[in-house]
C-alpha cells in the first residue's frame, strides 16, 4: 500500500545558502569525519561546488551531499512520505514555496 500523503515534520533553517544531507553520527563531535575535514567553513565553501557529493576521510562517496537553496537563507518546510510500516520512503525540502500537494500527486 502506498499513499500520496506527505507529512510535514518541521522546518530546516539555513544561514549559509546550503543544505546538507548526511548521517549525524559522521558530523557530530571532535572525532567525526566531517569535523576533521570541514572545520574551516570558508575553505569548505571555496573548495566545493554548489551541488556535491561529500566523501569520507578514506575518499569514498557517502558521507553526505550538499546543495544550494533556492533563495539562500531562510527556513524551509520538510516533508516525508511514509510506507505502510510508518518508515520514511523519501523526504522533500520545499525551497520555492510550491504547495506540497502540487509536488506529491
TAURWO-V50003 format. One record per pair of residues at least 12 apart in sequence whose ideal C-beta (glycine too) atoms are under 8 Angstrom apart, sorted by the first residue. I is the first residue (numbers start at 1). J is the second residue. Records with the same first field share a line. If there is no record, write none. Layout:
BEGIN
I=J + J
END
This chain:
BEGIN
1=84
2=83 + 84 + 89
3=81 + 82
4=81 + 104 + 105
5=81 + 104
6=79 + 80 + 81 + 92 + 100 + 103 + 104
7=79 + 80 + 81 + 82
8=77 + 78 + 79 + 100
9=78 + 79 + 80
10=77 + 78
11=75 + 76 + 77 + 78
12=75 + 76 + 78 + 93
13=74 + 75
14=69 + 72 + 73 + 74 + 75 + 76
15=73
16=41 + 45 + 73
17=68 + 69 + 72 + 73
18=50 + 66 + 67 + 68 + 69
19=66 + 67 + 69 + 76 + 93
20=54 + 64 + 65 + 66
21=64 + 65 + 66
22=34 + 54 + 63 + 64 + 65
23=64
26=56 + 63 + 64
27=64
33=56 + 57 + 63
34=54 + 63 + 64
36=57
37=57
48=66
50=67 + 68
51=65 + 66 + 67 + 68
52=65 + 66 + 67
53=65
54=66
69=95
70=95 + 96
71=95 + 96
74=95
76=93 + 94 + 95
77=93 + 94 + 100
78=91 + 92 + 93
79=91 + 92 + 93 + 94 + 100 + 104
80=92
81=104
92=104
END
